[in-house]
């Protein structure tokens, strides 16, 4: 599909034809309840609009210059290649899934394809202050983190390697780690072996170094100190307590036979106190946001609205009476896919 019209003046016939083609494509593959995400600078990929509204907005406001892969409007990597020079089918560029994942992770309206495109765009952005820019979902982003990920996404695993970048290799390796439940210690040993065996490859030497890179993709967990006997959490109004209010055991790890007061005094002088037990909490809302941000699974997130069936069979919780009663009770909530 020719996307060269994006850079043309908005009063040209070519722009109007291209805009209508974009709307036809979006409402065929990326629509929800007869609306699509509006990409104009005013809506910033945050608002769902009807075809007429999006058309008006993109006549008054320029189409995002960097948005040449329409992942938020139903375009898939396997569905259609991006033509670099108009209709020249001899020059086809397939989008890198790692780069798409990075843009999805940061929730950016511009689809940066590499570190160079980000740098040139970053210099002209008006929403950047102190190395921090705001995503379309209102989240503050460290520009350096995004730049580093884009850099690792385009850095080959080794000279001449076209199949894996440094980032894609680590993502696939950690996918195996999760599926096979490989321990951190085993992962350390595997990475150390790979690093020693393939000196020419860009492979981290430890699990710690690999996690420092991957953690920039977001979705962190929250650490909450806990009583070793599971009596309480040091959270909320109890966040500042030093011992459990039920069993009176210290919040901190003990060494030898020292008393609590002696141990705390030594730790304060020598090192940081370590919690005896930690609860790792995975907040739900950021994960739901990430699922809606992902171009790969967005359509699945709104399936319950778009794929209604009337045969009376249970295929999804939305077919249950409880779901339907909830929708009737909270209509405003239910109206947003």
C-alpha positions in Angstrom: 0.0 0.0 0.0 1.4 3.4 -1.0 1.9 5.6 2.0 3.9 8.4 0.4 0.7 10.6 0.6 1.4 11.0 4.4 4.0 13.7 3.6 2.0 15.6 1.0 0.1 18.8 1.7 -3.4 18.2 3.0 -5.1 20.2 0.2 -3.8 17.9 -2.5 -6.0 15.2 -4.2 -3.3 12.6 -3.5 -3.6 13.2 0.2 -7.4 12.9 0.2 -7.2 9.7 -1.8 -4.6 8.3 0.6 -6.6 9.4 3.6 -9.7 7.6 2.4 -7.6 4.5 1.7 -6.3 4.7 5.3 -9.9 5.0 6.7 -11.1 2.1 4.5 -8.2 -0.1 5.8 -8.7 1.0 9.4 -12.4 0.3 9.5 -11.9 -3.1 7.8 -9.2 -4.3 10.2 -8.9 -2.1 13.2 -12.4 -0.8 14.0 -14.3 -1.3 17.2 -18.0 -0.5 17.5 -17.8 1.6 14.3 -14.9 3.7 15.7 -11.1 3.8 15.3 -8.3 5.4 17.2 -7.7 8.9 15.9 -4.1 9.5 15.1 -4.2 13.3 14.8 -2.0 15.4 17.0 -5.0 16.6 19.0 -6.3 13.1 19.9 -2.8 11.6 20.0 -4.0 8.0 19.6 -6.0 8.4 22.8 -9.6 8.9 21.5 -11.9 6.6 19.6 -13.7 8.5 16.8 -16.2 7.8 14.0 -15.0 7.9 10.4 -16.4 11.4 9.8 -14.6 12.8 12.9 -11.2 11.2 12.0 -11.5 12.5 8.4 -12.2 16.0 9.7 -9.3 15.8 12.2 -6.8 14.6 9.6 -7.8 17.4 7.2 -7.3 20.0 9.9 -4.2 18.4 11.6 -1.3 16.7 9.8 -1.1 12.9 9.7 1.7 11.7 12.1 4.8 11.6 9.9 6.4 8.6 11.7 3.3 6.5 11.7 3.9 4.5 8.5 3.2 1.1 10.0 -0.5 1.2 11.0 -0.2 -1.3 13.9 -2.9 0.5 15.9 -5.3 0.3 13.0 -5.1 -3.4 12.2 -1.9 -3.7 10.1 0.0 -6.9 10.9 3.6 -7.8 9.9 2.4 -10.8 7.9 -0.5 -9.0 6.3 1.2 -6.4 4.2 4.7 -5.2 3.6 5.5 -1.5 3.7 6.6 -0.1 0.3 9.6 2.2 0.8 9.3 4.1 -2.5 5.6 4.2 -3.4 4.5 1.4 -5.5 8.0 0.1 -6.2 7.6 -3.6 -5.3 11.3 -4.2 -5.7 12.0 -2.2 -2.6 10.0 -3.8 0.2 10.7 -3.2 3.9 9.3 -5.5 6.6 8.9 -4.1 10.0 11.1 -5.5 12.8 8.9 -7.0 15.5 11.4 -6.0 18.1 11.0 -2.3 17.1 7.2 -2.6 17.1 7.4 -4.2 20.6 9.6 -1.3 21.9 7.1 1.3 20.5 4.2 -0.6 22.0 6.0 -0.9 25.4 6.6 2.8 25.6 3.1 3.7 24.2 4.4 6.2 21.7 2.3 7.6 18.9 5.4 7.8 16.6 6.7 4.5 15.3 10.4 4.9 15.6 12.2 2.4 13.4 15.7 2.9 14.7 17.8 5.0 17.0 18.6 7.5 14.2 14.9 8.2 13.5 14.3 8.7 17.2 17.2 11.1 17.6 16.1 13.3 14.6 12.5 13.3 15.8 13.5 13.9 19.5 15.3 17.1 18.6 12.1 18.6 17.2 9.6 17.4 19.7 7.8 20.0 21.9 6.8 17.5 24.6 10.4 16.9 25.7 11.7 18.4 28.9 14.8 17.4 30.8 15.3 14.2 28.8 11.7 13.0 29.6 8.9 12.7 27.1 5.2 11.8 27.5 3.7 8.9 25.8 0.2 8.8 24.3 -1.0 7.1 27.6 0.3 9.9 29.8 3.3 7.9 31.1 6.6 9.8 31.5 9.4 8.1 29.5 13.1 8.5 29.9 14.3 9.3 26.4 17.7 7.7 27.1 16.0 4.4 27.9 14.1 4.4 24.7 17.2 5.3 22.7 19.2 2.5 24.3 16.5 -0.1 23.5 16.3 1.1 19.9 20.1 0.9 19.7 20.1 -2.7 21.1 17.2 -3.6 18.8 19.3 -2.7 15.7 22.7 -4.0 16.9 23.3 -7.4 15.3 24.1 -10.3 17.6 27.5 -10.5 15.9 29.0 -9.0 12.7 27.1 -10.4 9.7 24.1 -11.8 11.7 20.9 -10.8 10.0 18.5 -13.1 12.0 19.1 -11.9 15.6 19.8 -8.5 17.1 21.2 -8.3 20.6 17.7 -7.5 22.0 15.8 -10.1 20.0 18.3 -12.8 21.1 17.9 -11.9 24.8 14.1 -11.7 24.5 13.9 -15.2 23.0 16.4 -16.6 25.5 14.3 -15.2 28.4 11.1 -16.6 26.8 12.8 -20.0 27.0 13.8 -19.3 30.6 10.1 -18.6 31.6 8.6 -21.5 29.7 11.2 -24.0 31.1 11.3 -22.4 34.6 15.1 -22.0 34.4 16.4 -20.6 37.7 18.4 -17.4 37.9 21.5 -19.3 38.9 21.2 -21.6 35.8 20.6 -18.6 33.6 23.8 -17.0 35.0 25.8 -20.2 34.1 24.3 -20.3 30.6 25.1 -16.7 29.8 28.6 -17.0 31.2 29.2 -20.1 29.0 27.8 -18.3 25.9 29.8 -15.2 26.6 33.0 -17.2 27.0 32.4 -19.5 24.0 31.3 -16.7 21.6 33.6 -13.7 22.3 32.6 -12.0 19.1 28.9 -12.0 20.0 27.1 -9.2 21.9 26.0 -11.5 24.7 25.9 -10.3 28.4 28.1 -12.2 30.7 25.5 -12.5 33.5 21.8 -12.7 34.3 22.1 -9.3 36.1 23.5 -7.5 33.0 20.8 -9.1 30.8 18.0 -8.0 33.2 19.4 -4.4 33.2 18.7 -4.3 29.5 15.3 -6.0 29.5 13.9 -4.2 32.5 13.7 -1.0 30.3 10.7 -2.6 28.5 8.7 -1.9 31.6 6.1 -3.8 33.6 8.1 -3.8 36.8 6.8 -5.3 40.0 6.4 -3.6 43.4 8.3 -4.8 46.4 6.5 -4.8 49.7 8.3 -5.9 52.9 6.5 -8.7 54.8 6.6 -10.4 58.2 8.6 -13.7 58.0 5.6 -15.4 59.5 3.2 -13.8 57.1 1.4 -11.9 59.8 1.4 -8.5 58.0 2.7 -6.3 55.2 4.8 -3.2 55.9 2.5 -1.1 53.7 0.3 1.9 54.0 0.2 3.1 57.6 2.5 0.3 58.7 5.2 1.1 56.2 7.5 2.6 58.7 7.3 -0.1 61.4 10.5 -2.0 62.4 8.8 -5.1 63.8 5.7 -7.1 63.3 2.7 -5.8 65.3 1.4 -9.4 65.8 4.4 -11.6 66.5 7.0 -8.9 67.3 9.6 -10.4 65.0 12.0 -7.9 63.4 11.4 -6.7 59.9 15.1 -7.2 59.0 17.3 -10.2 58.5 19.2 -11.3 61.6 22.9 -12.4 61.9 24.1 -14.9 64.4 22.7 -14.4 68.0 22.7 -10.6 68.1 19.7 -8.9 69.5 17.5 -6.9 67.3 18.8 -3.6 68.6 22.5 -4.7 68.3 21.9 -6.0 64.8 20.1 -2.8 63.6 22.9 -0.6 65.1 25.6 -2.6 63.3 23.7 -2.6 60.0 23.1 1.1 60.2 26.9 1.7 60.5 28.1 -0.9 58.1 25.5 -1.7 55.4 21.9 -1.3 54.3 19.4 -3.3 56.2 17.9 -6.2 54.3 14.2 -7.2 54.7 13.6 -10.7 56.1 10.8 -11.3 53.6 9.6 -9.5 50.5 6.3 -9.7 48.6 6.5 -9.0 44.9 3.3 -7.5 43.7 2.4 -7.2 40.0 0.0 -4.2 39.6 -3.0 -5.1 37.4 -3.7 -1.7 35.7 -0.3 -1.3 34.0 -0.6 -4.8 32.6 -4.1 -4.2 31.2 -2.8 -0.9 29.6 0.1 -2.8 28.0 -2.3 -5.4 26.6 -4.4 -2.7 24.9 -1.2 -1.0 23.7 0.1 -4.1 22.1 -0.6 -4.2 18.3 -0.5 -8.0 18.4 -3.2 -8.7 20.9 -5.3 -5.5 20.9 -8.0 -7.1 18.7 -8.3 -9.9 21.2 -8.9 -7.4 24.0 -12.0 -6.0 22.3 -13.2 -9.4 21.0 -16.1 -9.5 23.5 -17.6 -6.4 21.8 -16.9 -7.2 18.2 -17.8 -10.9 18.1 -21.3 -11.2 19.6 -23.1 -14.4 19.0 -26.8 -15.1 19.5 -26.9 -18.9 19.6 -27.1 -19.0 23.4 -23.9 -21.0 23.9 -21.2 -20.0 26.4 -17.9 -19.2 24.6 -16.7 -16.4 26.8 -17.6 -14.8 30.2 -19.4 -12.1 28.3 -22.1 -14.7 27.4 -23.0 -15.2 31.1 -25.9 -13.5 32.9 -23.5 -11.9 35.4 -21.6 -10.1 32.6 -24.8 -8.9 30.9 -26.3 -7.7 34.2 -23.1 -5.8 34.9 -23.2 -4.1 31.5 -26.8 -3.1 32.1 -26.0 -1.7 35.5 -22.9 0.2 34.4 -23.7 1.3 30.9 -21.0 4.0 30.6 -18.3 1.5 31.6 -19.6 -1.2 29.2 -19.8 1.3 26.3 -16.0 1.6 26.2 -14.6 -1.6 24.6 
